[in-house]
Amino acid sequence: MDRWSTNPPLLSTSSPCQQRIFQNENVIKRHITTLRLILLGSRSVGKTSVGNTILGFKGKEDGKRTAQSAVRRGFVDETEVTLVDTPGWWKGFPVFDTPEAIKEEIMRNMFLCSPGPHIFLLVIDADMSFNARNLDAITTHVELLGEGVWKHTFIVFTKGDWLGAKPIEECIEGEGEALQTLVEQCGNRYHIINNKNAKDGAQVTELLEKLTEIVVGEDWEHFVPDERILITIEKRRRIVEEAAELRKERVKARRKSLTGTFKSHSVAGN
């Protein structure tokens, strides 16, 4: 059973069971010097906001969509956190509906934090309806990253303010089988964040405690990206770039030809 599992197998920030785990004298909290995280999720679920909350960024967000993977670094207490923000896919649409460029960026992100990410943070907004279609969309996109990805995936629910005093467990149970299946697929590892209260350091501290406990756990290793994926991406990009350059040259030659033809007709007309 997963080290975070309970009976029923759910664990959240407000869970008494979680508090007992962290207070248990047999659990030794160990400090980690580095933590490499990758944000995953569909569009408009708050991935960038989660990153800002973790790194303590309090500036105003520009609201722009993340088009390319971006690496950010900062310190949370004494831990150096490397955080990769990634483009999102269309919510509720499976991977074959996602443009190749977006899929490549999602796959490329795991090579931006060498030697590999400790954990993928799968961001889901708590106020959205979650059904089998959403489950399929998330599953097909996450599995682009290769074998063993689910062992390294941790769910972060956003829009905690929407829940009010309602425990996240009620939300998971109320949404039904699809969301419960996803939570179990991720080893019942999850956390709820209120993005509107980014100044609340306690919610980040609790999240980092959970992630630290996972990383220092027995037999834990960081995710090892499959180099063949990067080779395939780079090969395809070279092909696309060469084709684009060839197209540009053809268009340029065509314009030059049309200009010459136009001048010839002008001279003949005079």
Buried (B, 14 or more C-beta within 10 A) or exposed (E): EBBBBBEEBBBBBBBEBBEEBEEEEEEEEEEBEEBBBBBBBBEEBBBBBBBBBBBBBEEEEEEEEBEEBBEBEBEBEEBEBBBBBBBBBBBBBBBEEBEEEBBBBBBBBBBBBEEBBBBBBBBBBBEBEBBEBBBBBBBBBBEBBBEEBBBBBBBBBBBBEBBEEEBBBEBBEEBEEBBBBBBBBBBBBBBBBBBBEBEBEEBBEBBBBBBBBBBEEEEBEBBBBBEEBBEEBEEEEEEEEEEEEEEEEEEEEEEEEEEEEEEEEEEEEE
